[in-house]
Amino acid sequence: TSGEVRVLRELGGRSRVVWSSPTAFTRLELDRSDRQGAVLRLALSGKRLGIGQALGPREREDLATSIEAAIRQARAERHPAP
């Protein structure tokens, strides 16, 4: 949302929040130095959460593009350009 990035983990029909951070300050890190493919993480003030580990390298890059676009759009909703 424009105010919060939230990651849920679903298991056995139940879900729990494993990450919550203000959208305005959340960063997405895509580390391409790993030999297995890019490592994708959400980051905020020294905290990090790896995401997309079950995806292949190309899918992880696509996920990064989608998340970056969603965060950019959410920020624009909260702080529209003049």
N, C-alpha and C positions, 0 to 999 in steps of 0.2 A: 504494500500500500504506500501511499505518499508519506506515511509516518513511520512505517516499520517493515523491516525485512524479517520474515519468520520462516524457519525450516522445521517441518514436521517429519518425524520418523513413524512410519506405520508398520505395525507388526501384529499379526493375529487379529485383525479387525479393530485394533486400538491404535490411537495416534497420540504422540506426545511431542511437545515443543523441545527441540534440541538446540535451537539458535533463535535469538531475537535481538535485533539491533535497530537503531534509528536509520532510516533510509539515507538521510542526508550525510551520514558519516561512515556508512558501510562501503568497503572496497571489495572488489573482486580481483583476486590474484590468479594469474595463469602462468605457472612456472613450466617452461618448455625444456628445462635442463634435465629432467628425468628420462632415463633411457627407455622406460616403459611407455612413454607418452607424457603429455602435459598433465600437471597436477593442478587441480582447480580448487580454490579455497575462498571462502568469505572471510573478511578480516575487519577487525575493529579494535583499536587501542591495544594491540599486542595479543588479542584473542584471535584464533583462527579455527575454522571448521572446514575440513576437506569434504568436497561434494563430488558426486559423479564417478566415484571409484569403480563402480560396476560397468561403466560405459567404456567403449573403445576410444582411442585417441581422437578420432575425427568427431565422434558424437560428443566428447567432452568439449572440444573446441566450439561445436555448434551450440552446446548448452551455455558456454561462456558468452557467446554472442547474444543469445536470447536473454540471459540474465542481465547483462550490461544494458541492453535495450530497455528491459522492464524497469531497471533502477533509474535510468535516465528519464524515462517517461513518468515515473512516480515522482521524481524530484521536480520535474517541470509542472506537474499538477499542483504541487505545494508552493512552488516559487515560479509562477509564469513569467516569461520574458515580456518586457514592456512593449 
